Amino acid sequence: MEKAIAKAATLIEAMGWIRQFRDKITVIKLGGSFMDDENALRHILIDIVFMETVGMRPVVVHGGGPAINRAMEAAGIETRFIQGRRYTDPKSLEIVERVLATETNEQLAASIEANGGRAMNLNFRTTNVLFGEPISLKDASGQPIDLGAVGIVTRVDRLTIENLSYAGQVPVIPSMCLDEQGNKLNVNADTAATAVATALGAEKLVFVSDVNGVRRDKNDPASLIHSLTADEARELIASGAVDAGMIPKVEACLETLDRGVRKIHIIDGRLQHSLLLEIYTTTGVGTQITHKDRI
């Protein structure tokens, strides 16, 4: 009986959050090595099905780094990252499209449906919804950096995504885009998720990866910071506490806050049902980043 009462108490706690976020769009970015863990990924996808079932409007944007790395290694192509972005020459672009925009994208949509949900994969073989241009980055001396076919999203087909979402389907979007000439570009999945969340006016953007959030000591999971303001996050970048691949992620969070999304979350997808625990419990399990006046 005590266990049953405890379950009921958990449902009551969740009820308030369920009512608050009903009909609100939440963009969920999937990426990192956790996607190689079939069990962890399955639980995250079940969480997404739950969210849609209780009235939220989840939209999935995903990367596929580990799978792309394996495919490139098999093809004898060196993997290079520059400022957190994958250098993408023509041969690499072919692999990225096949692994990310086709195989991974379609597998995620199929898995959502296998777990009781409805999903639509939005890729170059169905309906592309991300449009952009080649990214322009500079090195420390101010010289332009050659990243190959790497882009940034400048326009999102909001209507297509919203129509699917409000019809009870989960849109599943790979982090690639087309430029004005129809050329395909590889896009950092964090910045792609930022663009989608901004275009949709999302209530939340949740980064699901293989880290438990922002840490005061990057090597110590116990130093997790549960809540940060935008100013505090910038200070962590400046101090070096946030570095390497976490920099684009946190910068994407800050950019998204500046564009109107209310809250950003970073959670560890390897923790069973971490998505539900972060959204539907008071304490959460990862890091949330907000503007100071929105906490």
C-alpha positions as CSV (number, residue, x, y, z in Angstrom):
1,M,0.0,0.0,0.0
2,E,2.9,2.4,0.8
3,K,4.4,1.8,-2.6
4,A,1.0,2.4,-4.2
5,I,0.6,5.7,-2.3
6,A,4.1,6.8,-3.3
7,K,3.2,6.2,-6.9
8,A,0.1,8.2,-6.5
9,A,2.1,11.1,-5.0
10,T,4.4,11.0,-7.9
11,L,1.5,11.3,-10.3
12,I,0.1,14.2,-8.3
13,E,3.5,16.0,-8.5
14,A,3.6,15.4,-12.2
15,M,0.0,16.6,-12.7
16,G,0.9,20.3,-12.1
17,W,3.7,20.2,-14.7
18,I,1.5,18.3,-17.2
19,R,-1.2,20.9,-17.0
20,Q,1.3,23.7,-17.2
21,F,3.0,22.3,-20.4
22,R,-0.2,21.0,-22.1
23,D,-0.2,22.1,-25.8
24,K,3.3,23.6,-25.4
25,I,6.0,22.7,-27.9
26,T,9.2,21.3,-26.5
27,V,12.2,20.7,-28.8
28,I,14.3,17.7,-27.8
29,K,17.8,17.4,-29.3
30,L,19.2,13.9,-29.3
31,G,23.0,13.4,-29.6
32,G,26.1,12.0,-28.1
33,S,27.3,8.5,-27.4
34,F,24.1,7.6,-25.5
35,M,22.4,7.1,-28.8
36,D,24.6,4.0,-29.2
37,D,23.0,2.5,-26.1
38,E,19.8,0.9,-27.4
39,N,18.2,0.6,-24.0
40,A,18.9,4.2,-23.0
41,L,17.6,5.5,-26.4
42,R,14.5,3.4,-26.1
43,H,13.6,4.9,-22.7
44,I,14.1,8.4,-24.1
45,L,11.8,7.6,-27.0
46,I,9.2,6.2,-24.6
47,D,9.4,9.4,-22.6
48,I,8.7,11.3,-25.8
49,V,5.7,9.2,-26.5
50,F,4.5,9.8,-23.0
51,M,4.9,13.6,-23.4
52,E,2.8,13.5,-26.6
53,T,0.2,11.3,-24.9
54,V,-0.4,13.7,-22.0
55,G,-0.7,16.7,-24.3
56,M,2.8,18.2,-24.9
57,R,4.0,18.7,-28.4
58,P,7.5,17.2,-28.7
59,V,9.7,17.9,-31.7
60,V,12.9,15.9,-32.1
61,V,16.1,17.3,-33.7
62,H,19.0,14.9,-33.8
63,G,22.7,14.3,-34.6
64,G,24.4,11.1,-35.1
65,G,28.1,11.7,-34.3
66,P,29.2,8.2,-33.1
67,A,27.5,6.4,-36.0
68,I,29.0,8.9,-38.5
69,N,32.5,8.4,-37.0
70,R,32.2,4.7,-37.4
71,A,31.1,5.0,-41.0
72,M,33.9,7.4,-41.8
73,E,36.5,5.1,-40.2
74,A,35.2,2.2,-42.2
75,A,35.6,4.4,-45.3
76,G,39.1,5.4,-44.4
77,I,38.3,9.0,-43.9
78,E,39.8,11.0,-41.0
79,T,37.4,12.6,-38.6
80,R,38.3,16.3,-37.9
81,F,36.6,18.8,-35.6
82,I,37.2,22.5,-35.8
83,Q,35.6,24.7,-33.1
84,G,33.2,21.9,-32.3
85,R,32.1,21.5,-35.9
86,R,32.8,18.5,-38.1
87,Y,35.0,19.3,-41.1
88,T,32.9,18.0,-44.0
89,D,34.4,17.4,-47.5
90,P,32.3,15.9,-50.3
91,K,33.0,12.3,-49.3
92,S,32.3,13.0,-45.7
93,L,29.0,14.8,-46.7
94,E,27.8,11.6,-48.5
95,I,28.4,9.6,-45.3
96,V,26.7,12.2,-43.1
97,E,23.7,12.3,-45.3
98,R,23.4,8.5,-45.5
99,V,24.0,7.8,-41.8
100,L,22.4,10.9,-40.2
101,A,19.7,12.2,-42.5
102,T,18.5,8.8,-43.8
103,E,19.4,5.8,-41.5
104,T,19.3,7.4,-38.1
105,N,16.4,9.7,-38.9
106,E,14.2,6.9,-40.2
107,Q,15.2,4.5,-37.4
108,L,14.2,7.1,-34.7
109,A,10.8,7.7,-36.3
110,A,10.2,4.0,-36.6
111,S,11.2,3.4,-33.0
112,I,8.8,6.1,-31.8
113,E,6.0,4.3,-33.6
114,A,7.1,0.9,-32.3
115,N,6.7,2.3,-28.8
116,G,3.1,3.4,-29.4
117,G,3.6,6.9,-30.8
118,R,3.2,8.5,-34.2
119,A,6.2,10.1,-35.9
120,M,7.2,11.6,-39.2
121,N,10.8,11.7,-40.4
122,L,11.6,14.9,-42.1
123,N,14.6,14.4,-44.3
124,F,15.8,14.9,-47.9
125,R,13.8,11.9,-49.0
126,T,10.5,13.1,-47.5
127,T,10.2,16.8,-46.6
128,N,13.2,18.9,-45.8
129,V,12.3,21.7,-43.2
130,L,15.7,23.3,-42.6
131,F,17.3,25.8,-44.9
132,G,20.5,27.8,-44.5
133,E,23.9,28.9,-45.7
134,P,27.5,28.0,-45.3
135,I,28.8,28.9,-41.9
136,S,31.5,31.6,-41.6
137,L,34.0,31.2,-38.7
138,K,37.3,32.8,-38.0
139,D,40.4,31.6,-36.2
140,A,42.2,33.5,-33.4
141,S,44.0,35.7,-35.9
142,G,40.8,36.7,-37.6
143,Q,41.3,34.5,-40.7
144,P,38.4,32.5,-42.2
145,I,38.2,28.8,-41.4
146,D,37.5,26.3,-44.1
147,L,34.9,23.8,-42.7
148,G,33.8,22.4,-46.1
149,A,30.1,21.7,-46.5
150,V,29.1,23.0,-43.0
151,G,26.2,25.3,-42.6
152,I,24.0,27.2,-40.3
153,V,20.2,27.3,-40.4
154,T,18.6,30.6,-41.4
155,R,15.1,29.4,-42.1
156,V,12.8,26.7,-40.7
157,D,9.6,25.5,-42.4
158,R,7.6,26.2,-39.3
159,L,4.2,25.4,-40.8
160,T,5.1,21.8,-41.8
161,I,6.4,21.1,-38.3
162,E,3.5,22.7,-36.5
163,N,0.9,20.9,-38.7
164,L,2.5,17.5,-37.9
165,S,2.8,18.4,-34.2
166,Y,-0.8,19.5,-33.7
167,A,-2.0,16.4,-35.6
168,G,-0.5,14.3,-32.9
169,Q,2.7,13.3,-34.7
170,V,6.3,13.8,-33.5
171,P,8.4,15.5,-36.2
172,V,11.9,14.0,-36.3
173,I,14.5,16.3,-37.9
174,P,18.1,15.5,-38.8
175,S,20.7,18.3,-38.5
176,M,21.3,19.0,-42.1
177,C,19.9,21.8,-44.3
178,L,19.7,23.0,-47.9
179,D,21.2,26.3,-49.1
180,E,19.5,28.5,-51.8
181,Q,21.2,26.5,-54.6
182,G,19.9,23.3,-53.2
183,N,23.3,22.2,-51.9
184,K,23.3,20.0,-48.8
185,L,25.1,21.2,-45.7
186,N,26.0,19.5,-42.4
187,V,24.8,21.4,-39.4
188,N,25.9,21.3,-35.8
189,A,22.9,19.5,-34.1
190,D,22.9,21.9,-31.1
191,T,22.6,25.0,-33.4
192,A,20.0,23.2,-35.6
193,A,17.9,22.5,-32.5
194,T,18.3,26.2,-31.5
195,A,17.0,27.3,-34.8
196,V,14.0,25.0,-34.6
197,A,13.1,26.0,-31.0
198,T,13.3,29.7,-31.9
199,A,11.2,29.4,-35.0
200,L,8.5,27.4,-33.2
201,G,8.5,29.7,-30.1
202,A,9.1,26.6,-28.0
203,E,8.4,26.5,-24.3
204,K,11.5,24.4,-23.7
205,L,14.6,23.2,-25.5
206,V,16.1,20.0,-24.0
207,F,19.6,18.8,-24.9
208,V,19.8,15.0,-24.3
209,S,23.3,13.7,-24.6
210,D,26.0,11.8,-22.6
211,V,26.6,14.4,-20.0
212,N,24.5,15.1,-17.0
213,G,24.5,18.9,-17.5
214,V,26.9,21.8,-16.8
215,R,29.4,21.1,-14.1
216,R,31.6,23.4,-12.0
217,D,34.3,20.8,-12.5
218,K,34.0,19.2,-15.9
219,N,35.6,16.0,-14.7
220,D,33.3,15.6,-11.7
221,P,29.7,14.5,-12.3
222,A,28.9,15.3,-8.7
223,S,29.6,19.0,-9.4
224,L,26.4,19.3,-11.5
225,I,24.8,22.7,-11.4
226,H,21.0,22.3,-11.4
227,S,20.1,25.8,-12.3
228,L,22.0,28.6,-14.0
229,T,21.2,32.1,-15.2
230,A,22.5,33.2,-18.6
231,D,25.1,35.5,-17.0
232,E,26.4,32.6,-14.8
233,A,26.7,30.4,-17.9
234,R,28.8,33.0,-19.7
235,E,31.0,33.3,-16.6
236,L,31.6,29.5,-16.7
237,I,32.7,29.7,-20.4
238,A,35.0,32.6,-19.7
239,S,36.6,30.8,-16.7
240,G,37.2,27.6,-18.8
241,A,34.9,25.5,-16.7
242,V,32.9,25.0,-19.8
243,D,35.1,24.1,-22.8
244,A,35.6,22.0,-25.9
245,G,32.3,20.4,-27.2
246,M,30.3,21.9,-24.4
247,I,30.9,25.4,-25.6
248,P,28.7,25.2,-28.7
249,K,26.0,23.6,-26.6
250,V,26.0,26.3,-23.9
251,E,26.3,29.1,-26.5
252,A,23.3,27.6,-28.3
253,C,21.4,27.7,-25.0
254,L,22.2,31.3,-24.5
255,E,21.3,32.3,-28.1
256,T,18.0,30.5,-27.7
257,L,17.1,32.3,-24.5
258,D,17.9,35.6,-26.2
259,R,15.4,34.6,-28.9
260,G,12.5,33.9,-26.6
261,V,12.6,30.3,-25.6
262,R,11.8,30.2,-21.9
263,K,14.0,27.4,-20.5
264,I,16.9,25.3,-21.7
265,H,17.7,21.9,-20.2
266,I,20.8,19.7,-20.5
267,I,20.3,16.1,-19.3
268,D,22.0,12.7,-19.5
269,G,20.1,10.3,-21.7
270,R,21.8,7.3,-20.1
271,L,19.8,7.9,-16.9
272,Q,16.6,5.9,-17.3
273,H,13.6,8.2,-18.1
274,S,15.7,11.3,-17.5
275,L,13.5,13.3,-19.8
276,L,10.4,12.7,-17.7
277,L,12.3,13.3,-14.5
278,E,13.6,16.6,-15.7
279,I,10.3,17.9,-17.0
280,Y,7.7,16.4,-14.7
281,T,9.4,16.6,-11.3
282,T,10.3,19.6,-9.1
283,T,14.0,18.9,-8.6
284,G,14.9,17.6,-12.1
285,V,18.1,15.6,-13.0
286,G,20.1,17.9,-15.2
287,T,20.9,21.6,-15.7
288,Q,18.3,24.2,-16.5
289,I,19.4,27.6,-17.9
290,T,17.1,30.6,-17.8
291,H,17.2,34.4,-18.0
292,K,17.6,35.9,-14.5
293,D,14.1,37.3,-14.6
294,R,12.5,34.0,-15.6
295,I,13.6,31.7,-12.9
